[in-house]
Amino acid sequence: MQGRVVLIATTTGLALTACQQLEQAGTYVKDKAEVAGNYVGEQFEVATITVSRWVSGRPEDDQTACYGTERVAFYDAVSEVNTAESLVFGARLAGLVGAAVTTYSNSFATRLVAAGFTLTMVALVSEIESDRTRIEQVTVTFNDLLACRRREAAALKSDVSAGRTSRSYGQEQMAQLRALVEEDLVTAREINETLRERTAEFELSTEKAKEEAKQAATTPEQAGAPPPSPEEQRERQEEIRKAEAAVQTNQKALSQQSASIEQASALPQSDAFELGMLEDPYRPGRPMAEV
């Protein structure tokens, strides 16, 4: 995603510098998050502006009937995803171990580091399930927005056909609607990609958890801790199973979302968004004269 690439490119050097300084200061993990955040905010204004633009997603009022309802709802759903992803970035910037598996606040990330296998997996499953809600919200609001745009286009064609709106003005309005749909399609593709990347991270985290559980059970001396009891091993396997199932559910939902977006890609060029040659109701079979 463009905003995400700019953000990472702008702050890569910052992340390394901030983490090195914080490590040298010997601060605790919780302090790392807070100090790094302040450091970025005070010393790197460009990065702060980039983060703000990336997370806050509402576009300017397009003066259409769909803006205050369907379009705002869609971009709010997009912002929910970007906000969750921005928390991942903040955790990584602070140098938090395992930050990729959660998008909770920095205070939770502090507990995550020392929480142990079971609580870490519970947090991971919870975040995967939260992403499922985000996926559903993006899909539903995007489809609602497209349906609203179709209604707007149909109403505009009706107004031109009935003579309530001139054809030249109708063409201008229809061109605006096509441009807005194109803009929303770009946003939908970008947020779909972000959600796919997050799901891939969750899947990778689950695989790592499986490796750690296996190592702890078979070679506890390498894990550096006493071997887990049979009951603990069963609990760990159950949490891993939940995470795998949740990841698969999200992958399926994202595939459906991608198909919906792909299908909508042809909408701006479809007849639904073209005035065409409207027939004159008083001269059947002949095009309507320009008004």
C-alpha positions as CSV (number, residue, x, y, z in Angstrom):
1,M,0.0,0.0,0.0
2,Q,1.3,3.4,-0.9
3,G,0.7,5.0,2.5
4,R,2.2,2.1,4.3
5,V,5.3,2.0,2.0
6,V,5.9,5.7,2.5
7,L,5.5,5.3,6.3
8,I,8.0,2.5,6.6
9,A,10.5,4.1,4.2
10,T,10.3,7.4,6.1
11,T,10.8,5.9,9.5
12,T,13.1,2.9,9.0
13,G,16.2,4.7,10.1
14,L,14.3,6.3,12.9
15,A,13.2,2.9,14.3
16,L,16.8,1.7,14.4
17,T,18.1,4.8,16.0
18,A,15.4,5.0,18.6
19,C,15.6,1.4,19.6
20,Q,19.4,1.6,20.0
21,Q,19.2,4.7,22.2
22,L,16.5,3.1,24.3
23,E,18.5,-0.1,24.7
24,Q,21.5,1.8,25.8
25,A,19.5,3.6,28.4
26,G,18.5,0.3,29.9
27,T,14.8,1.2,30.0
28,Y,12.0,-1.3,30.5
29,V,9.9,-2.5,27.6
30,K,6.9,-0.4,28.7
31,D,9.1,2.7,28.8
32,K,10.4,1.8,25.3
33,A,7.0,2.2,23.8
34,E,6.3,5.5,25.5
35,V,9.7,7.1,25.0
36,A,9.9,6.0,21.3
37,G,6.5,7.4,20.7
38,N,7.4,10.7,22.2
39,Y,10.7,10.7,20.4
40,V,9.1,10.3,17.1
41,G,6.4,12.8,17.8
42,E,8.9,15.5,18.9
43,Q,11.8,15.0,16.6
44,F,10.4,13.6,13.4
45,E,7.4,15.7,12.3
46,V,7.3,14.2,8.8
47,A,6.8,10.7,10.2
48,T,4.1,11.9,12.5
49,I,2.2,13.6,9.7
50,T,2.6,10.5,7.6
51,V,1.1,8.3,10.3
52,S,-1.8,10.7,10.8
53,R,-2.6,10.7,7.2
54,W,-2.4,7.0,6.9
55,V,-4.7,6.3,9.9
56,S,-7.3,9.0,9.5
57,G,-9.3,7.8,6.4
58,R,-12.3,10.0,5.7
59,P,-12.1,11.8,2.4
60,E,-13.5,15.3,1.9
61,D,-17.2,15.7,1.5
62,D,-17.9,14.8,-2.2
63,Q,-21.4,16.6,-2.0
64,T,-23.2,13.4,-3.0
65,A,-26.1,11.6,-1.3
66,C,-23.9,8.6,-0.5
67,Y,-21.2,10.6,1.4
68,G,-22.7,11.1,4.8
69,T,-23.9,7.5,5.1
70,E,-22.4,4.7,3.0
71,R,-19.1,6.4,2.1
72,V,-18.3,7.6,5.6
73,A,-19.1,4.1,6.9
74,F,-16.8,2.5,4.4
75,Y,-13.8,4.8,5.2
76,D,-14.4,4.4,8.9
77,A,-14.1,0.6,8.5
78,V,-10.9,1.2,6.5
79,S,-9.6,3.4,9.3
80,E,-10.3,0.6,11.9
81,V,-7.8,-1.6,10.0
82,N,-5.2,1.1,9.5
83,T,-5.4,2.0,13.2
84,A,-4.8,-1.6,14.2
85,E,-1.9,-1.7,11.8
86,S,-0.4,1.6,13.1
87,L,-0.3,0.0,16.5
88,V,1.8,-2.8,15.1
89,F,4.2,-0.1,13.7
90,G,4.4,1.6,17.0
91,A,5.2,-1.6,18.8
92,R,7.9,-2.4,16.3
93,L,9.4,1.0,16.6
94,A,9.7,0.6,20.3
95,G,11.6,-2.7,19.8
96,L,8.9,-4.9,21.4
97,V,9.5,-8.6,21.0
98,G,6.7,-10.4,19.2
99,A,5.0,-7.2,18.2
100,A,3.8,-8.6,14.9
101,V,1.4,-11.0,16.6
102,T,-0.7,-8.3,18.2
103,T,-2.1,-4.8,17.6
104,Y,-3.1,-4.0,21.2
105,S,-1.7,-1.0,23.1
106,N,1.9,-0.8,24.2
107,S,0.9,-1.6,27.7
108,F,-0.6,-4.9,26.6
109,A,2.5,-5.6,24.4
110,T,4.6,-5.3,27.6
111,R,2.5,-8.0,29.3
112,L,2.7,-10.1,26.1
113,V,6.5,-10.3,26.3
114,A,6.4,-12.0,29.7
115,A,2.9,-13.6,29.6
116,G,4.0,-17.1,28.5
117,F,2.7,-19.4,25.8
118,T,-0.9,-19.8,26.7
119,L,-1.7,-16.1,27.3
120,T,0.2,-15.1,24.2
121,M,-1.8,-17.5,22.1
122,V,-5.1,-16.3,23.7
123,A,-4.1,-12.7,22.7
124,L,-3.2,-13.9,19.2
125,V,-6.5,-15.7,18.6
126,S,-8.4,-12.7,19.9
127,E,-6.6,-10.4,17.5
128,I,-7.3,-12.7,14.6
129,E,-10.9,-12.8,15.5
130,S,-11.0,-9.0,15.7
131,D,-9.6,-8.9,12.2
132,R,-12.4,-11.1,11.1
133,T,-14.8,-8.4,12.3
134,R,-12.7,-5.8,10.4
135,I,-12.8,-7.8,7.2
136,E,-16.6,-8.2,7.5
137,Q,-17.1,-4.5,8.1
138,V,-14.9,-3.5,5.1
139,T,-16.8,-5.9,2.9
140,V,-20.3,-4.9,4.0
141,T,-19.7,-1.2,3.9
142,F,-18.0,-1.4,0.5
143,N,-20.9,-3.3,-1.0
144,D,-23.3,-0.9,0.6
145,L,-21.4,2.0,-0.9
146,L,-21.4,0.5,-4.4
147,A,-25.2,-0.1,-4.1
148,C,-25.7,3.5,-3.2
149,R,-23.6,4.7,-6.2
150,R,-25.7,2.5,-8.5
151,R,-28.8,4.2,-7.0
152,E,-27.3,7.6,-7.6
153,A,-26.5,6.8,-11.2
154,A,-29.9,5.4,-11.8
155,A,-31.6,8.5,-10.3
156,L,-29.4,10.8,-12.4
157,K,-30.3,8.9,-15.6
158,S,-34.0,9.2,-14.7
159,D,-33.7,12.9,-14.1
160,V,-32.0,13.4,-17.5
161,S,-34.5,11.2,-19.2
162,A,-37.4,13.1,-17.7
163,G,-35.9,16.5,-18.5
164,R,-35.4,17.5,-14.9
165,T,-31.6,17.7,-15.6
166,S,-29.9,18.8,-18.8
167,R,-27.9,16.1,-20.5
168,S,-24.6,18.1,-20.4
169,Y,-25.0,18.6,-16.6
170,G,-25.9,14.9,-16.3
171,Q,-22.8,13.9,-18.1
172,E,-20.7,16.0,-15.7
173,Q,-22.3,14.4,-12.7
174,M,-22.0,10.9,-14.1
175,A,-18.3,11.5,-14.7
176,Q,-17.9,12.6,-11.1
177,L,-19.7,9.4,-9.9
178,R,-17.4,7.2,-12.0
179,A,-14.3,9.0,-10.6
180,L,-15.6,8.5,-7.0
181,V,-16.2,4.8,-7.6
182,E,-12.7,4.4,-9.1
183,E,-11.2,6.1,-6.0
184,D,-13.1,3.8,-3.7
185,L,-12.0,0.8,-5.6
186,V,-8.3,1.8,-5.1
187,T,-8.9,2.2,-1.4
188,A,-10.7,-1.2,-1.3
189,R,-7.8,-3.0,-3.0
190,E,-5.3,-1.4,-0.7
191,I,-7.1,-2.3,2.5
192,N,-7.6,-5.8,1.2
193,E,-3.9,-6.1,0.7
194,T,-3.2,-4.8,4.2
195,L,-5.7,-7.4,5.7
196,R,-4.0,-10.1,3.7
197,E,-0.6,-9.1,5.0
198,R,-1.9,-9.1,8.6
199,T,-3.4,-12.6,8.1
200,A,-0.1,-13.8,6.7
201,E,1.6,-12.5,9.8
202,F,-0.9,-14.2,12.1
203,E,-0.4,-17.5,10.2
204,L,3.4,-17.2,10.5
205,S,3.0,-16.5,14.3
206,T,0.9,-19.6,14.6
207,E,3.5,-21.7,12.8
208,K,6.2,-20.3,15.2
209,A,4.0,-21.2,18.1
210,K,3.7,-24.8,16.9
211,E,7.5,-25.0,16.6
212,E,8.0,-23.6,20.1
213,A,5.4,-26.0,21.5
214,K,7.1,-29.0,19.8
215,Q,10.5,-27.9,21.0
216,A,9.3,-27.4,24.6
217,A,7.8,-30.9,24.6
218,T,10.6,-32.8,22.9
219,T,13.8,-30.9,23.9
220,P,13.0,-28.9,27.0
221,E,16.7,-28.3,27.6
222,Q,16.9,-26.2,24.4
223,A,13.8,-24.3,25.4
224,G,15.4,-23.3,28.6
225,A,12.5,-24.1,30.8
226,P,11.0,-27.2,32.5
227,P,9.0,-29.4,30.2
228,P,5.3,-28.6,30.2
229,S,2.9,-31.1,31.8
230,P,0.6,-33.3,29.7
231,E,-2.2,-31.0,30.6
232,E,-0.2,-27.9,29.5
233,Q,0.7,-29.6,26.3
234,R,-3.0,-30.2,25.5
235,E,-3.8,-26.6,26.3
236,R,-1.1,-25.4,24.0
237,Q,-2.3,-27.7,21.2
238,E,-5.9,-26.4,21.6
239,E,-4.8,-22.8,21.4
240,I,-2.8,-23.5,18.3
241,R,-5.8,-25.3,16.8
242,K,-8.0,-22.2,17.5
243,A,-5.5,-19.9,15.9
244,E,-5.2,-22.1,12.8
245,A,-9.0,-22.2,12.5
246,A,-9.3,-18.5,12.9
247,V,-6.6,-17.8,10.3
248,Q,-8.4,-20.1,7.8
249,T,-11.7,-18.3,8.4
250,N,-10.1,-15.0,7.7
251,Q,-8.4,-16.3,4.6
252,K,-11.7,-17.5,3.2
253,A,-13.4,-14.2,4.0
254,L,-10.6,-12.3,2.3
255,S,-10.9,-14.4,-0.8
256,Q,-14.6,-13.5,-1.0
257,Q,-13.7,-9.9,-0.4
258,S,-11.1,-9.9,-3.2
259,A,-13.6,-11.5,-5.6
260,S,-16.2,-8.8,-4.7
261,I,-13.7,-6.0,-5.4
262,E,-12.6,-7.6,-8.7
263,Q,-16.2,-7.9,-9.8
264,A,-16.8,-4.3,-9.0
265,S,-13.7,-3.1,-11.0
266,A,-15.8,-3.1,-14.2
267,L,-18.6,-1.0,-12.7
268,P,-17.4,2.5,-13.6
269,Q,-17.2,1.5,-17.3
270,S,-20.5,-0.3,-17.2
271,D,-23.8,0.9,-18.7
272,A,-25.0,1.7,-15.2
273,F,-22.7,4.7,-15.2
274,E,-23.3,5.8,-18.8
275,L,-26.2,8.1,-19.9
276,G,-26.2,6.5,-23.3
277,M,-28.6,7.5,-26.0
278,L,-31.8,8.2,-24.1
279,E,-35.0,7.8,-26.2
280,D,-37.3,10.7,-26.6
281,P,-40.6,9.8,-25.0
282,Y,-42.5,11.9,-27.5
283,R,-40.6,10.5,-30.5
284,P,-40.3,6.7,-30.0
285,G,-37.2,5.2,-31.5
286,R,-35.4,8.5,-31.7
287,P,-32.7,9.9,-29.4
288,M,-33.5,12.7,-27.0
289,A,-32.4,16.1,-28.2
290,E,-29.9,18.0,-26.1
291,V,-31.5,20.2,-23.5
